[in-house]
Amino acid sequence: MAKVTSKLQLTIPKAVADEYGIRPGDELDLTPAGEAIRMAPRGRQKSTRDLTERLKLFDQATERQRRRTRRWRGKEPGRRGWSREDLYTRGLAR
């Protein structure tokens, strides 16, 4: 676990620093990531794809998913004798 000092400095555990090759004096990029903060050594990040490449990959993945969905010939679920609402009320006093 990392610790923030009173000067808002961050102490990184030695095992993490060793694993990622972080040394005293290295600069780290801190990026908001939803409810988390992504930390990466500056200058060592993999090159990011441009927008065109990312959209192309997204379209390819979407098409793969469409093909999978079309191939599915599974049996539709039949009557189970219970409903979804029953799951939320089972075990409760009636």
QUIHU-V378154 format. One record per residue. N is the residue number from 0. RES is the residue in one letter. SS is DSSP state (@ for helix, = for strand, . for the rest). OMEGA is omega in whole degrees, 0 to 359 (999 if undefined). NEAR is the number of other ideal C-beta (glycine too) atoms within 10 Angstrom. Layout:
n=<N:N>
res=<RES:RES>
ss=<SS:SS>
omega=<OMEGA:OMEGA>
near=<NEAR:NEAR>
This chain:
n=<0:1:2:3:4:5:6:7:8:9:10:11:12:13:14:15:16:17:18:19:20:21:22:23:24:25:26:27:28:29:30:31:32:33:34:35:36:37:38:39:40:41:42:43:44:45:46:47:48:49:50:51:52:53:54:55:56:57:58:59:60:61:62:63:64:65:66:67:68:69:70:71:72:73:74:75:76:77:78:79:80:81:82:83:84:85:86:87:88:89:90:91:92:93>
res=<M:A:K:V:T:S:K:L:Q:L:T:I:P:K:A:V:A:D:E:Y:G:I:R:P:G:D:E:L:D:L:T:P:A:G:E:A:I:R:M:A:P:R:G:R:Q:K:S:T:R:D:L:T:E:R:L:K:L:F:D:Q:A:T:E:R:Q:R:R:R:T:R:R:W:R:G:K:E:P:G:R:R:G:W:S:R:E:D:L:Y:T:R:G:L:A:R>
ss=<.:.:=:=:.:.:.:.:.:=:=:.:.:@:@:@:@:@:@:@:.:.:.:.:.:.:.:=:=:=:=:=:=:.:.:=:=:=:=:=:=:.:.:.:.:.:.:.:.:.:@:@:@:@:@:@:@:@:@:@:@:@:@:@:@:@:@:@:@:@:@:.:.:.:.:.:.:.:.:.:.:.:.:@:@:@:@:@:@:.:.:.:.:.>
omega=<177:181:178:180:179:177:182:174:185:176:181:178:183:181:179:179:179:182:183:177:180:181:177:180:177:176:180:174:176:184:175:179:183:180:181:175:179:181:180:176:182:175:180:182:175:179:181:179:178:185:181:180:179:179:178:178:178:179:178:179:178:180:176:180:178:179:178:182:179:182:186:179:182:179:177:180:179:179:181:183:177:180:178:180:179:180:183:183:182:180:179:177:181:999>
near=<5:9:9:9:8:5:5:6:8:12:11:15:11:9:8:12:15:11:9:15:9:17:9:5:5:14:8:13:12:10:9:8:9:6:5:8:10:10:16:13:15:9:8:12:9:6:5:8:11:9:8:8:10:11:11:12:11:10:10:10:10:10:10:10:10:10:9:9:8:8:7:6:5:5:5:4:6:6:6:8:6:9:10:7:8:10:9:9:10:8:6:6:4:3>
